[in-house]
Structures are given as structure tokens and as C-alpha cells.
Amino acid sequence: MQQNLKQHSNAFRVGLIVMGLFYLLAGVNHFAHPATYVAVMPPYLPWPLMLVYVSGLAEILGGLGVLVPNGFIFPGIRRFAAWGIVLMLAVFLLVHTNMALHPDAFPHIPVWIIWARIPLQFPLMYWAWWYTRK
């Protein structure tokens, strides 16, 4: 069964649009400023630049996926994209945890911001997960 945005509340639509645009813009930023993201990649991950581009593409596709109407590409595209965002954010915890364990490697970032990014992932995951159910 297809569900489009007209079947949902204004809060649902606004939240979906904000989330979609957020990930779309964040993904584009990976391509515009890759060095920023390479600098925070854990050293144990291979091919950091490629991973920055892959994660940027994942953010772009997730953002677009939640913005397109269900059935536009295939039924359930929005749910699939929202699950992708949840999984992507879970993987991003590797980066945030590495930064928290090695804050001295990031002297230009306040330590409180480094630590705040870890718990922030969970409401962001919940936000995306909420759209997997609708």
C-alpha cells in the first residue's frame, strides 16, 4: 500500500523534510570538504577518503530516499531509506567513539562537543527509525 505525505500530519511532513534535507546537505558536504571527514576517520579503517565518499553518498541517498514518495522508485522506499539512515548512524558511532577515546588528536574541537556527539546519535537514530514505521 502506498502512503504519500498528504496522508500524514504536518509534524510528520516537516520532520521528514527536515531530516531528508539534513542528510542530503551533510552528504554533499562530504564531497565539498572531504579533508574534514578524513581527519576524523579512525586510523584502523582502511581507505579513509573512499569511506568519506561512500558515507557521503549514503547520506545523500538516505536523504533523497526519505524525501521521494513511496512507490516512486519502489514500494517502501521511504522505509528502506530510513532504515539505511539508522544503520549509517550506528556505523558513525565508530568515528565518534574513536574521537572520544583520542580527543588529543582533535585539539581544534572542544572535548564536550566530541563527547556530546555520541549520545546525539541515539535521538537521530530514533528520528529515522520513527519513519520506518509509517
C-alpha positions as a Python dict, from the first residue, in 0.01 Angstrom:
ca = {
    (1, 'M'): (0, 0, 0),
    (2, 'Q'): (141, 337, -97),
    (3, 'Q'): (149, 615, 156),
    (4, 'N'): (215, 969, 48),
    (5, 'L'): (281, 1277, 256),
    (6, 'K'): (-78, 1402, 223),
    (7, 'Q'): (-191, 1116, 447),
    (8, 'H'): (22, 1236, 738),
    (9, 'S'): (25, 1524, 986),
    (10, 'N'): (211, 1847, 932),
    (11, 'A'): (463, 1743, 1200),
    (12, 'F'): (530, 1418, 1011),
    (13, 'R'): (584, 1603, 683),
    (14, 'V'): (803, 1877, 833),
    (15, 'G'): (1014, 1625, 1027),
    (16, 'L'): (1062, 1414, 717),
    (17, 'I'): (1158, 1710, 501),
    (18, 'V'): (1399, 1849, 762),
    (19, 'M'): (1560, 1507, 809),
    (20, 'G'): (1588, 1446, 435),
    (21, 'L'): (1743, 1786, 367),
    (22, 'F'): (1978, 1748, 664),
    (23, 'Y'): (2124, 1421, 531),
    (24, 'L'): (2125, 1543, 173),
    (25, 'L'): (2326, 1853, 266),
    (26, 'A'): (2553, 1658, 505),
    (27, 'G'): (2628, 1412, 227),
    (28, 'V'): (2709, 1687, -22),
    (29, 'N'): (2941, 1836, 240),
    (30, 'H'): (3144, 1511, 238),
    (31, 'F'): (3227, 1581, -126),
    (32, 'A'): (3278, 1955, -78),
    (33, 'H'): (3511, 1918, 224),
    (34, 'P'): (3647, 1561, 229),
    (35, 'A'): (3961, 1651, 426),
    (36, 'T'): (3746, 1747, 726),
    (37, 'Y'): (3600, 1398, 736),
    (38, 'V'): (3922, 1215, 656),
    (39, 'A'): (4080, 1385, 960),
    (40, 'V'): (3831, 1221, 1197),
    (41, 'M'): (3839, 872, 1047),
    (42, 'P'): (3971, 608, 1288),
    (43, 'P'): (4321, 501, 1184),
    (44, 'Y'): (4224, 133, 1184),
    (45, 'L'): (3977, 184, 896),
    (46, 'P'): (4130, 136, 551),
    (47, 'W'): (4089, 383, 262),
    (48, 'P'): (3964, 682, 463),
    (49, 'L'): (3899, 904, 160),
    (50, 'M'): (3694, 633, -10),
    (51, 'L'): (3498, 581, 313),
    (52, 'V'): (3428, 953, 332),
    (53, 'Y'): (3287, 945, -21),
    (54, 'V'): (3088, 627, 45),
    (55, 'S'): (2942, 772, 365),
    (56, 'G'): (2862, 1097, 183),
    (57, 'L'): (2685, 903, -91),
    (58, 'A'): (2496, 703, 175),
    (59, 'E'): (2380, 1027, 337),
    (60, 'I'): (2270, 1170, 2),
    (61, 'L'): (2081, 854, -91),
    (62, 'G'): (1921, 832, 254),
    (63, 'G'): (1814, 1196, 239),
    (64, 'L'): (1672, 1159, -110),
    (65, 'G'): (1514, 827, -22),
    (66, 'V'): (1307, 968, 261),
    (67, 'L'): (1204, 1267, 50),
    (68, 'V'): (1072, 1080, -253),
    (69, 'P'): (716, 948, -238),
    (70, 'N'): (672, 582, -158),
    (71, 'G'): (637, 390, -481),
    (72, 'F'): (827, 650, -684),
    (73, 'I'): (1123, 413, -721),
    (74, 'F'): (981, 107, -545),
    (75, 'P'): (720, 47, -276),
    (76, 'G'): (853, 122, 69),
    (77, 'I'): (1143, 342, -50),
    (78, 'R'): (1099, 577, 244),
    (79, 'R'): (1107, 293, 498),
    (80, 'F'): (1413, 141, 331),
    (81, 'A'): (1594, 478, 328),
    (82, 'A'): (1506, 544, 693),
    (83, 'W'): (1648, 203, 793),
    (84, 'G'): (1959, 291, 593),
    (85, 'I'): (1997, 613, 792),
    (86, 'V'): (1960, 424, 1121),
    (87, 'L'): (2231, 177, 1018),
    (88, 'M'): (2455, 453, 885),
    (89, 'L'): (2432, 640, 1216),
    (90, 'A'): (2519, 321, 1403),
    (91, 'V'): (2833, 286, 1189),
    (92, 'F'): (2917, 652, 1251),
    (93, 'L'): (2946, 565, 1620),
    (94, 'L'): (3287, 417, 1529),
    (95, 'V'): (3409, 763, 1433),
    (96, 'H'): (3253, 936, 1733),
    (97, 'T'): (3383, 677, 1979),
    (98, 'N'): (3733, 696, 1833),
    (99, 'M'): (3726, 1074, 1868),
    (100, 'A'): (3611, 1047, 2230),
    (101, 'L'): (3887, 799, 2311),
    (102, 'H'): (4152, 1019, 2147),
    (103, 'P'): (4042, 1383, 2198),
    (104, 'D'): (4405, 1497, 2194),
    (105, 'A'): (4409, 1414, 1821),
    (106, 'F'): (4139, 1678, 1768),
    (107, 'P'): (4259, 1985, 1960),
    (108, 'H'): (4050, 2219, 1743),
    (109, 'I'): (3726, 2054, 1864),
    (110, 'P'): (3613, 2117, 2223),
    (111, 'V'): (3607, 1793, 2422),
    (112, 'W'): (3246, 1848, 2529),
    (113, 'I'): (3140, 1856, 2162),
    (114, 'I'): (3331, 1535, 2092),
    (115, 'W'): (3152, 1361, 2380),
    (116, 'A'): (2812, 1516, 2302),
    (117, 'R'): (2817, 1365, 1954),
    (118, 'I'): (2791, 1011, 2091),
    (119, 'P'): (2458, 1043, 2275),
    (120, 'L'): (2327, 1268, 1996),
    (121, 'Q'): (2341, 969, 1760),
    (122, 'F'): (2065, 793, 1953),
    (123, 'P'): (1789, 1057, 1910),
    (124, 'L'): (1895, 1087, 1546),
    (125, 'M'): (1859, 709, 1509),
    (126, 'Y'): (1522, 722, 1679),
    (127, 'W'): (1410, 1002, 1449),
    (128, 'A'): (1497, 797, 1141),
    (129, 'W'): (1358, 478, 1295),
    (130, 'W'): (1026, 653, 1354),
    (131, 'Y'): (990, 687, 976),
    (132, 'T'): (1046, 313, 928),
    (133, 'R'): (711, 252, 1096),
    (134, 'K'): (498, 497, 897),
}
